[in-house]
Every structure is written in C-alpha cells, then in structure tokens.
C-alpha cells in the first residue's frame, strides 16, 4: 500500500467516525502518518472531553485499524 493509499484509507476511516464526534460538538483532523502511527487532533468539545482517550482508542484507533490493519497506534496531538 502506497503512502497516498494509506492516507486515503485513514481519511475514509475518519469520515466514518466524524459524524459521531460532530454530534457531540467535536471533530477530528489528520495531522500526519509516521511509520505505523497516525497523529490526529481532536477538536471542539472532543479536545477537552474527559473520555477523549477512550474515544481515541476504542473508536478512532479501532476504526482506522479496520481500514489499515498495519497501523499500530493513534495519538492525539492536542
């Protein structure tokens, strides 16, 4: 899978998650993909939410791994 294909698949995964985040007053932005790590920025209500790490691991990371299985970790850069 090329770098562009990986980025497109990660963006697809984020599009699947985004409506749930928006419904809670937040959003998510892809910052970079470095090796097998995706760096994102939680925005709006998600940035200060007390459960954002759970959302990041259980929602965002799980969905991205479904689209791109070789991704090992998703990190929020806030």
N, C-alpha and C positions, 0 to 999 in steps of 0.2 A: 504494500500500500504506500503510495507516494505521500509526501508531506501535505500536498494540496488535498488529496483524498482524505487523509486523517482529519485535517482541519474542517473539511466539509461534513464529515460524519459527526464530529464533535458539535458543530453548529446545528446539525439535524437533531442531535440529542438535546441540545439546549432549547431548541424550538418546541420539543415535546414537553419539556419541564416548564418553560416560561409562563404559560397560561396559569399554572398553579401559583407561581410566585407573584405574578401580577395581581391575581385575585386577593392576595394577602398584602398588597401595597408595595411589593418589591419587584426586583428584576435581577438578571444576571448578565454579565458581559464576559466574553472570552478575551483574556489578555494574551496568553501565549501557550504554546505546547513545546515543552523541552524534554526530549527523550521520551519517557513514558509517563510524564507528569503534565497535567493540564492545570494552568493557572487561570482562575476566574476572579471576578469581583462581584460580590453580592451588593446590590444597590437598593436604595429606598428603605422600606421597612425591614427588609432582609438583613441590611448591614448591621443593625443594632438589635436584632431579634435574639432572644436568649436561646432559642433552639436552632440557630443557623448552622452549627456544626453537625447536628443530627440531620438537618435538611441536606447539607452538603454531602455527607457520607451516604445516607440511606436513599436520598432522592437523586441528587445530581450525579454523584460518582457511580451509583448503580446503573443509571440510565446511560451514561457515557460508556461504561464498560460493556453494556449490551450492544452498542453501536461499534465500539472499537475495543475488542477484548484485550489487546496488549497494553492498554492504559493501566497503570498501577495505582495512581493516586491523583486526586483532585484537591487543589489547595486554593483557599480563598485569600487573595491579597487585598486586604482592606485598608 
